[in-house]
Amino acid sequence: MRILTVVGNRPQFVKAAAVSRLLREHHEEILVHTGQHYDDELSRVFFEELDVPAPDLRLGAGGGSNTEQTARILGLLEGVLSDAAPDFVLVYGDTNSTLAGALAAAQAGVPVGHVEAGMRSFDRTMPEELNRVLTDHASDLLLCSTETAVSNLRREAAAGEPHLVGDVMADVSLAFRPIAEGRSTALVDYGLEEGGYLLATAHRPGNVDDPERLERLVELLEALPLPTLVPLHPRTAASLEKAALRGRLERAPLLRLAPPLGYLDFMKVAMHARAILTDSGGVQKEAYLLGIPCVTLRDNTEWVETVESGWNSLVGLDREAALEAVARPAPDLARSELYGGGHAGERIREVLGAYTARR
């Protein structure tokens, strides 16, 4: 079987690391990098560090609004599908690349599989939520991380087949944790002491595109009580420059700004942080997998199990709520195995094989 896999941003590169090599043991895979994130630190380094097969095609579709970018990727993928003639298209997550890949395949009559199907924040103002919902309803195989995701799809009467496979990010986290521990020098590089610092990331348009909300984010970061490493996403860095706010972060005595980190460096600083503040869904899940308290700079989350377990607090951009959450000790609770125990990639391969055998 010939599988066309579409990836375009950091989390998708990480997830592909758990699946592509397994698929290639039994199938032909064509890996397409849309270029949605065109910053070199958010693309090339992940293929190198995680041993993801190099992209067979690079579309260079970064930049522009969500609508412009989705349309550009959709148009480019139409030609790719025509030339490659795949038997199946695989997409990941909730990005513009995800939606464009699913739509292009569905319109070409090619079956689609969606890894991380059924995740819902129930906030339709988020572009990612629209991408998730539309991709799910265009997909034939719905590859779910959690029982909650399966329930969401059944409630929505999605036409595709839901399968509980676990989460591929857990596969990668478990496999690369010892590698990151032994290879990364990030703690020394940034002068961090184990358990004595915070890690903060922010990139969601709702937090960084609006100048007023961006200033609230800056005020929240300035108020944090411990040394805090802040790897700046390109979108966030550009917004800070435009709003003339970057200087405030640079002058804050406890904040340490950094460029985007490679996966191994990010894992190293995440696993030894006192807590992680983020608006990223993937980082919330990574924090849970690593046993690090998470403070989510949003009012909702698609990873509801992390909140229900006590390991994740939703605070939005409320500075006082964030400070209270950071001050709380880690839950004195065992963490349940929520995400498949490191075997999601194998299950995805099995589900794909069984599906194509029936066709």
ABEGO torsion letter per residue (X at the ends): XBBBBBBABAAAAAAAAAAAAAAAAABBBBBBBAGABABAAAAAAAAAAAGBBBBABBAGABEEBAAAAAAAAAAAAAAAAAAAGBABBBBBEABAAAAAAAAAAAAAGBBBBBBGBGBBAGBAABAAAAAAAAAAAABABBBBABAAAAAAAAAAGBABBBBBAEBAAAAAAAAAAAAAAAABAAAAAAGBBBGABBBBBBABAAAAABAAAAAAAAAAAAABABBBBBBBBAAAAAAAAAAGAAAAAAABAABBBBBBBBAAAAAAAAAABABBBBABAAAAAAAAAAGBBBBBABABBABAAAAAAGABBBAEABAAAAAAAAABBBBBBBBBBAAGGGAAAAAAAAAAAAAAAAX
